[in-house]
Amino acid sequence: MKSDVSKSGIPLDSIIHGDCREELYRLPEHCADMIFADPPYNLQLAKRLRRPDSSLVDAVDDDWDAFASLHEYDEFTRDWLTACRHVLKDTGTIWVIGSYHCIFRIGSIMQDLGYWILNDIVWIKSNPTPNMNGTRFCNAHDTLIWAKKSRDERGYTFNYRTMKAANDDVQMRSDWYIPLCGGSERLLTDGLKSHSTQKPLALLKRVISASTRPGMTVLDPFFGTGTTGAAAKQLKRRYIGIEREPGYIAVAQQRLAATETGTQSQDCNLTDLDAPKPRIPFGTLVELGLLKPGDILTTADLKSRAVVQQDGTIVSNDFRGSIHTVAAAVAGKHTCNGWQFWMYLDTVDGTLQPLDTLRSIVRTQLLNSTRERQEA
């Protein structure tokens, strides 16, 4: 697939044909902000599974999911997880999804390699495949492991406020109810499933929205039919896919060509809730003319006043200093947030507004200016 190669040699928005255990080392070091891996589950059935009406269950019987032994599977897992460390940024995170057949082995190997587990997410399938034999519970979930590169790494992305807002302002939990991929979303080739374990787009969009910001790079070492790429494209992230099966690559290319890139007005803009806010000193408001020397600040009850000074300090009675220290002195506290304590007179409508309103105006101007430069 034609790629957009960045100045650093990273093949952005492309699919690399090959085995990820080799191809990952050919990529520049530390090029991925996030990795999503949906590896083989090693769940080959010993015999064909039939429904009560004797029809065959469409199970996973692909060659890529077959391993001779648990030892062979463990070695495979260790190899690709080690290779992922080569491309993952120190501030990046990795997601790995699996069923009970493999996820515990994967988690153990991840810890052996130094990854530090942040969460295990239970993807609860609202429409699971029943257990046809009636010999055990219906398996209605997969597990996602979310981990950072090591225990001591800091600065990884977690869009907490975004996820809370998307969850009706309630802290999002680690149990996710998302339907299996089906209906028009299920990709078909000659009337059959293009991929036996295609994941729902909604799942990938939540993973990517939670742990990246627009413009970041998402890498998928088992790209399959391109669900990760489609989600990344819709959310204005960049993607790199690695896939060894040419048939899957062909389907993914067609799918991604038909996927529209998200716009700033779409849900990808929610991550602005968690974007780092530029620090705006009080003096900047004076420098920009939003407040002038001699302007009066008051408390909400109008009992205290302060005068804005040319150097960005304020004076109230015998106290002179920052908006915070003077607020603390007036309030008789050790500390006080001056942005919320002091009010200013809005000359447009004649109402008193929190001082923080002016800071928000400047932040919005800065963010819009930065966005315009990025999109130019």
C-alpha positions as CSV (number, residue, x, y, z in Angstrom):
1,M,0.0,0.0,0.0
2,K,1.3,3.5,-0.9
3,S,2.6,5.1,2.2
4,D,3.2,8.7,3.5
5,V,6.8,8.4,4.6
6,S,7.7,11.0,7.2
7,K,11.0,12.9,7.4
8,S,12.1,10.3,10.0
9,G,11.5,7.4,7.6
10,I,8.3,6.2,9.3
11,P,5.9,4.7,6.7
12,L,2.7,6.4,8.0
13,D,-0.7,5.3,6.9
14,S,0.6,2.2,5.2
15,I,0.4,-1.6,5.4
16,I,3.7,-3.5,5.5
17,H,3.6,-7.0,4.1
18,G,5.6,-9.4,6.2
19,D,6.1,-11.1,9.6
20,C,5.9,-8.5,12.4
21,R,8.7,-10.3,14.3
22,E,11.0,-9.2,11.5
23,E,9.3,-6.0,10.1
24,L,9.1,-4.3,13.5
25,Y,12.9,-4.1,13.7
26,R,13.1,-2.5,10.2
27,L,11.1,0.4,11.5
28,P,12.7,3.4,13.2
29,E,13.1,3.0,17.0
30,H,10.4,4.6,19.1
31,C,8.0,5.5,16.2
32,A,4.7,4.4,17.7
33,D,2.7,6.2,20.3
34,M,0.4,3.2,20.8
35,I,0.3,-0.4,19.7
36,F,-2.8,-2.5,19.4
37,A,-2.1,-6.2,19.0
38,D,-4.7,-8.9,18.1
39,P,-2.4,-11.9,17.9
40,P,-3.4,-15.5,17.1
41,Y,-5.3,-17.0,20.0
42,N,-4.0,-20.6,19.6
43,L,-7.6,-21.8,19.9
44,Q,-7.6,-24.5,17.2
45,L,-10.4,-27.0,17.8
46,A,-9.4,-30.7,18.0
47,K,-12.6,-31.6,16.1
48,R,-15.3,-29.9,14.2
49,L,-17.9,-28.1,16.3
50,R,-21.6,-28.6,15.4
51,R,-24.8,-26.9,16.4
52,P,-27.8,-28.9,17.8
53,D,-29.2,-29.0,14.2
54,S,-25.8,-30.7,13.1
55,S,-24.7,-27.6,11.1
56,L,-21.0,-26.7,11.4
57,V,-20.0,-23.7,13.5
58,D,-17.8,-21.2,11.6
59,A,-14.8,-21.6,13.9
60,V,-11.3,-20.3,13.7
61,D,-9.4,-22.9,11.7
62,D,-6.8,-20.7,9.9
63,D,-3.3,-21.9,9.5
64,W,-1.9,-18.7,11.2
65,D,-3.7,-19.7,14.4
66,A,-2.1,-23.2,14.5
67,F,0.8,-23.9,16.8
68,A,2.4,-27.3,17.5
69,S,2.7,-26.7,21.3
70,L,2.3,-24.2,24.0
71,H,6.1,-23.8,24.0
72,E,6.0,-22.8,20.4
73,Y,3.2,-20.3,21.0
74,D,5.1,-18.8,24.0
75,E,8.2,-18.4,21.9
76,F,6.2,-16.7,19.1
77,T,4.6,-14.4,21.7
78,R,7.9,-13.5,23.3
79,D,9.4,-12.7,19.9
80,W,6.7,-10.3,18.8
81,L,6.3,-8.6,22.2
82,T,10.1,-8.0,22.3
83,A,10.0,-6.5,18.8
84,C,7.2,-4.2,19.9
85,R,9.4,-2.7,22.5
86,H,11.7,-1.6,19.7
87,V,9.0,0.7,18.1
88,L,7.0,1.7,21.2
89,K,7.8,5.2,22.5
90,D,8.8,5.4,26.2
91,T,5.7,7.4,26.7
92,G,3.6,5.0,24.7
93,T,1.2,2.1,25.7
94,I,0.3,-1.2,24.2
95,W,-3.0,-3.0,24.1
96,V,-3.2,-6.8,23.6
97,I,-6.5,-8.6,23.2
98,G,-7.0,-12.3,23.7
99,S,-9.4,-15.1,25.0
100,Y,-8.9,-17.4,27.9
101,H,-6.9,-19.7,25.6
102,C,-4.0,-17.3,25.5
103,I,-4.3,-14.0,27.5
104,F,-2.9,-15.4,30.7
105,R,0.2,-16.7,29.0
106,I,0.6,-13.3,27.1
107,G,0.2,-11.4,30.3
108,S,2.9,-13.4,32.0
109,I,5.3,-12.9,29.2
110,M,4.6,-9.2,29.1
111,Q,5.5,-8.9,32.7
112,D,8.7,-11.0,32.1
113,L,9.7,-8.5,29.4
114,G,9.2,-5.5,31.7
115,Y,5.8,-4.2,30.6
116,W,3.8,-2.7,33.4
117,I,0.1,-3.5,33.3
118,L,-2.2,-0.5,33.7
119,N,-5.6,-2.3,33.3
120,D,-7.2,-5.4,32.1
121,I,-10.4,-4.5,30.2
122,V,-13.2,-7.1,29.9
123,W,-14.9,-6.7,26.5
124,I,-18.3,-8.2,27.2
125,K,-19.9,-9.3,23.9
126,S,-23.6,-8.5,23.9
127,N,-24.2,-11.2,21.2
128,P,-21.8,-14.0,22.0
129,T,-21.7,-17.4,20.2
130,P,-23.5,-20.0,22.4
131,N,-21.7,-23.0,23.8
132,M,-23.1,-25.6,21.4
133,N,-22.2,-28.7,23.4
134,G,-23.6,-27.4,26.7
135,T,-20.5,-28.6,28.5
136,R,-19.3,-25.3,29.9
137,F,-20.4,-21.6,30.4
138,C,-21.0,-19.6,27.3
139,N,-17.8,-17.6,26.7
140,A,-19.1,-14.0,26.4
141,H,-16.0,-11.9,26.8
142,D,-12.4,-11.3,25.7
143,T,-9.7,-9.6,27.8
144,L,-7.6,-6.6,26.7
145,I,-4.4,-5.9,28.6
146,W,-3.4,-2.3,28.6
147,A,0.3,-1.7,29.6
148,K,3.1,0.8,29.5
149,K,6.7,0.1,28.6
150,S,7.9,-0.2,32.2
151,R,6.9,0.5,35.7
152,D,8.9,3.7,35.9
153,E,7.8,5.3,32.6
154,R,5.7,8.5,33.0
155,G,3.8,10.7,30.6
156,Y,1.7,8.1,28.8
157,T,-1.6,9.3,27.3
158,F,-4.9,8.5,29.0
159,N,-7.8,10.7,28.0
160,Y,-9.7,10.3,31.3
161,R,-12.0,13.3,30.8
162,T,-12.9,12.3,27.2
163,M,-13.8,8.8,28.3
164,K,-15.9,10.1,31.2
165,A,-17.7,12.5,28.9
166,A,-18.4,9.7,26.5
167,N,-19.8,7.7,29.4
168,D,-22.5,10.2,30.4
169,D,-20.1,12.0,32.8
170,V,-19.6,8.8,34.8
171,Q,-16.0,7.4,35.3
172,M,-15.6,4.7,32.6
173,R,-15.1,1.2,34.1
174,S,-13.1,-1.7,32.8
175,D,-16.1,-3.7,31.7
176,W,-17.1,-2.7,28.1
177,Y,-20.3,-3.9,26.6
178,I,-19.8,-3.8,22.8
179,P,-21.5,-6.2,20.2
180,L,-19.5,-8.6,18.1
181,C,-18.7,-7.5,14.6
182,G,-21.7,-8.4,12.4
183,G,-24.2,-7.1,9.9
184,S,-23.0,-4.7,7.3
185,E,-19.7,-4.1,9.3
186,R,-18.6,-7.8,8.8
187,L,-16.4,-7.9,5.7
188,L,-17.1,-10.6,3.2
189,T,-15.1,-12.2,0.4
190,D,-17.1,-14.3,-2.0
191,G,-19.9,-14.5,0.5
192,L,-17.6,-15.8,3.3
193,K,-16.0,-13.9,6.2
194,S,-12.9,-12.1,5.0
195,H,-11.4,-12.6,8.4
196,S,-12.5,-15.1,11.1
197,T,-11.7,-12.8,14.0
198,Q,-12.6,-9.3,12.7
199,K,-13.0,-7.0,15.7
200,P,-15.8,-4.4,15.9
201,L,-14.8,-0.8,14.9
202,A,-16.4,0.5,18.1
203,L,-13.9,-1.4,20.2
204,L,-10.9,0.0,18.4
205,K,-12.3,3.5,18.4
206,R,-12.7,3.4,22.2
207,V,-9.2,2.0,22.6
208,I,-7.6,4.6,20.4
209,S,-9.7,7.5,21.8
210,A,-8.7,6.5,25.3
211,S,-4.9,6.4,24.8
212,T,-3.9,8.6,22.0
213,R,-4.5,12.2,20.7
214,P,-5.1,13.4,17.2
215,G,-2.0,13.2,15.1
216,M,-0.4,10.4,17.1
217,T,0.7,7.1,15.5
218,V,-1.0,3.8,16.1
219,L,0.8,0.6,15.1
220,D,-0.9,-2.8,14.6
221,P,1.5,-5.8,14.1
222,F,-1.4,-8.1,13.2
223,F,-3.3,-5.7,10.9
224,G,-5.7,-8.2,9.4
225,T,-8.5,-6.5,7.4
226,G,-7.6,-3.0,8.8
227,T,-10.0,-2.3,11.6
228,T,-7.3,-0.5,13.6
229,G,-6.4,1.6,10.5
230,A,-10.0,2.5,9.8
231,A,-10.6,3.6,13.4
232,A,-7.3,5.6,13.4
233,K,-8.2,7.3,10.2
234,Q,-11.7,8.3,11.4
235,L,-10.2,9.7,14.6
236,K,-7.5,11.7,12.8
237,R,-4.6,9.5,14.0
238,R,-1.8,8.0,11.8
239,Y,-1.4,4.3,11.5
240,I,1.1,1.6,10.5
241,G,-0.1,-1.9,9.8
242,I,1.9,-5.1,9.5
243,E,0.3,-8.1,7.9
244,R,1.7,-11.3,6.4
245,E,-1.4,-12.6,4.6
246,P,-1.8,-10.9,1.1
247,G,-5.5,-11.7,1.1
248,Y,-6.1,-9.7,4.2
249,I,-3.9,-6.8,2.9
250,A,-6.1,-6.6,-0.3
251,V,-9.3,-6.3,1.8
252,A,-7.7,-3.8,4.2
253,Q,-6.5,-1.6,1.3
254,Q,-10.0,-1.5,-0.2
255,R,-11.6,-0.8,3.2
256,L,-9.2,2.0,4.1
257,A,-9.6,3.6,0.7
258,A,-13.3,3.9,1.4
259,T,-12.8,5.2,4.9
260,E,-13.1,9.0,5.3
261,T,-10.7,10.8,7.5
262,G,-12.3,12.4,10.5
263,T,-12.9,16.2,10.6
264,Q,-12.2,18.5,13.5
265,S,-15.9,18.8,14.1
266,Q,-16.3,15.0,14.7
267,D,-15.9,13.0,17.9
268,C,-12.1,13.0,17.6
269,N,-12.2,16.5,18.9
270,L,-13.3,15.2,22.3
271,T,-9.7,14.6,23.2
272,D,-9.4,18.4,23.6
273,L,-10.8,17.7,27.0
274,D,-7.6,16.0,28.0
275,A,-5.2,18.0,25.8
276,P,-2.5,19.8,27.9
277,K,-3.7,23.3,28.7
278,P,-1.2,26.1,27.9
279,R,-0.1,27.9,31.0
280,I,-1.4,31.5,31.0
281,P,0.1,33.7,33.6
282,F,-2.1,36.6,34.9
283,G,0.4,39.1,33.5
284,T,-0.4,37.9,30.0
285,L,-3.9,39.2,30.4
286,V,-2.5,42.6,31.2
287,E,0.0,42.4,28.3
288,L,-2.8,41.5,25.8
289,G,-4.9,44.4,27.1
290,L,-7.7,42.2,28.4
291,L,-7.1,43.9,31.7
292,K,-5.6,47.3,32.2
293,P,-3.5,48.8,35.0
294,G,-6.0,50.3,37.4
295,D,-8.8,47.9,36.7
296,I,-10.7,46.7,39.7
297,L,-11.1,43.1,40.7
298,T,-13.6,42.1,43.3
299,T,-14.8,39.1,45.3
300,A,-18.2,37.6,44.4
301,D,-19.7,39.2,47.6
302,L,-18.2,42.6,46.6
303,K,-16.6,42.8,50.1
304,S,-13.0,42.9,48.9
305,R,-11.3,44.7,46.0
306,A,-7.9,44.6,44.3
307,V,-6.3,46.9,41.8
308,V,-4.4,45.5,38.8
309,Q,-0.8,46.7,38.5
310,Q,1.3,47.3,35.4
311,D,3.7,44.4,36.2
312,G,0.9,41.8,36.5
313,T,0.6,41.9,40.3
314,I,-2.5,43.1,42.2
315,V,-2.9,45.2,45.3
316,S,-5.6,44.8,48.0
317,N,-5.3,47.0,51.2
318,D,-1.6,46.4,52.3
319,F,-1.2,43.2,50.3
320,R,0.7,43.2,47.0
321,G,1.5,40.1,45.0
322,S,0.1,37.5,42.6
323,I,-3.6,36.9,42.2
324,H,-3.1,33.8,44.4
325,T,-1.1,35.2,47.3
326,V,-3.3,38.3,47.6
327,A,-6.4,36.1,47.4
328,A,-5.0,33.9,50.2
329,A,-4.2,36.9,52.3
330,V,-7.7,38.4,51.9
331,A,-9.4,35.1,52.5
332,G,-7.2,34.3,55.5
333,K,-6.0,31.0,54.0
334,H,-2.7,29.4,53.3
335,T,-3.5,29.0,49.6
336,C,-6.2,30.2,47.3
337,N,-6.9,29.9,43.6
338,G,-7.0,33.5,42.4
339,W,-8.5,32.5,39.1
340,Q,-11.7,31.5,40.8
341,F,-11.5,33.9,43.8
342,W,-11.4,37.2,41.9
343,M,-14.1,38.5,39.6
344,Y,-13.9,41.2,36.9
345,L,-16.5,43.4,35.3
346,D,-17.5,42.4,31.8
347,T,-17.9,45.7,30.0
348,V,-20.1,44.2,27.3
349,D,-23.0,43.0,29.5
350,G,-22.1,44.7,32.8
351,T,-21.9,41.4,34.8
352,L,-19.2,40.1,37.1
353,Q,-17.3,37.1,35.7
354,P,-14.7,34.8,37.2
355,L,-11.2,35.9,36.3
356,D,-10.7,32.4,34.8
357,T,-13.0,33.3,32.0
358,L,-10.4,35.6,30.5
359,R,-7.7,32.9,30.8
360,S,-10.0,30.5,28.9
361,I,-10.4,33.0,26.1
362,V,-6.6,33.3,25.7
363,R,-6.2,29.5,25.8
364,T,-8.8,29.0,23.1
365,Q,-7.0,31.5,20.9
366,L,-3.7,29.7,21.4
367,L,-5.2,26.3,20.7
368,N,-7.0,27.5,17.6
369,S,-3.8,29.1,16.3
370,T,-1.9,25.9,16.9
371,R,-4.5,23.8,15.2
372,E,-4.5,26.1,12.1
373,R,-0.7,25.8,11.8
374,Q,-1.0,22.0,12.0
375,E,-3.7,21.8,9.3
376,A,-1.9,24.3,7.0
